[in-house]
Amino acid sequence: PSCSINDMSEDLMILLDKMRKIIDQPIIINSAYRTKEYENKKGRNGSSSHCKGNAVDIRCNTDSYKFLIVQTALSLGFGRIGVGSNFVHLDLDTDKTQKVMWTY
């Protein structure tokens, strides 16, 4: 679903802009804000950090770019990181467990 800048956490957007400047490469977002209705249609319960505007999935087409994103995210203080086959999930959801990393 489409979203606007107003749907996203300002803190998250600031950190993503810092990340872009540090890595000096484009950051392509596969997924950002999602409505609870969209999540429900996909068979999910709607509790995703994406529904709060606190999460993004960044496209990563190579393992080296994936490593760069994770390394930079850690240096910026991201405490919730998910690693998929072709994306990295980053979120700032303080309602969820911090200092965790998972795979999809």
BELCORGI-V752415 format. One record per residue. N is the residue number from 1. RES is the residue in three letters. PHI is phi in radians with two decimals (NA if undefined). Layout:
n/res/phi
N/RES/PHI
N/RES/PHI
This chain:
n/res/phi
1/PRO/NA
2/SER/-1.35
3/CYS/-2.53
4/SER/-2.12
5/ILE/-1.03
6/ASN/-1.20
7/ASP/-1.42
8/MET/-1.77
9/SER/-1.11
10/GLU/-1.11
11/ASP/-1.06
12/LEU/-1.12
13/MET/-1.13
14/ILE/-1.11
15/LEU/-1.15
16/LEU/-1.15
17/ASP/-1.16
18/LYS/-1.09
19/MET/-1.06
20/ARG/-1.02
21/LYS/-1.20
22/ILE/-1.16
23/ILE/-1.43
24/ASP/0.95
25/GLN/-2.51
26/PRO/-1.13
27/ILE/-2.03
28/ILE/-1.76
29/ILE/-1.62
30/ASN/-1.35
31/SER/-2.62
32/ALA/-2.24
33/TYR/-1.15
34/ARG/-2.34
35/THR/-1.32
36/LYS/-1.11
37/GLU/-1.10
38/TYR/-1.08
39/GLU/-1.04
40/ASN/-1.08
41/LYS/-1.12
42/LYS/-1.55
43/GLY/1.49
44/ARG/-1.78
45/ASN/-1.51
46/GLY/1.48
47/SER/-1.71
48/SER/-1.08
49/SER/-1.10
50/HIS/-1.08
51/CYS/-1.21
52/LYS/-1.75
53/GLY/1.32
54/ASN/-1.80
55/ALA/-2.52
56/VAL/-2.44
57/ASP/-1.97
58/ILE/-1.74
59/ARG/-1.14
60/CYS/-2.35
61/ASN/-1.54
62/THR/-2.32
63/ASP/-1.14
64/SER/-1.20
65/TYR/-1.22
66/LYS/-1.04
67/PHE/-1.06
68/LEU/-1.05
69/ILE/-1.12
70/VAL/-1.12
71/GLN/-1.03
72/THR/-1.21
73/ALA/-1.04
74/LEU/-1.10
75/SER/-1.16
76/LEU/-1.54
77/GLY/1.70
78/PHE/-1.10
79/GLY/-1.97
80/ARG/-2.39
81/ILE/-2.36
82/GLY/-2.03
83/VAL/-2.06
84/GLY/-1.86
85/SER/-1.17
86/ASN/-2.43
87/PHE/-2.75
88/VAL/-2.20
89/HIS/-1.60
90/LEU/-2.19
91/ASP/-2.57
92/LEU/-2.07
93/ASP/-1.35
94/THR/-1.30
95/ASP/-1.43
96/LYS/-2.04
97/THR/-0.94
98/GLN/-1.79
99/LYS/0.97
100/VAL/-2.29
101/MET/-2.44
102/TRP/-2.47
103/THR/-2.05
104/TYR/-1.85
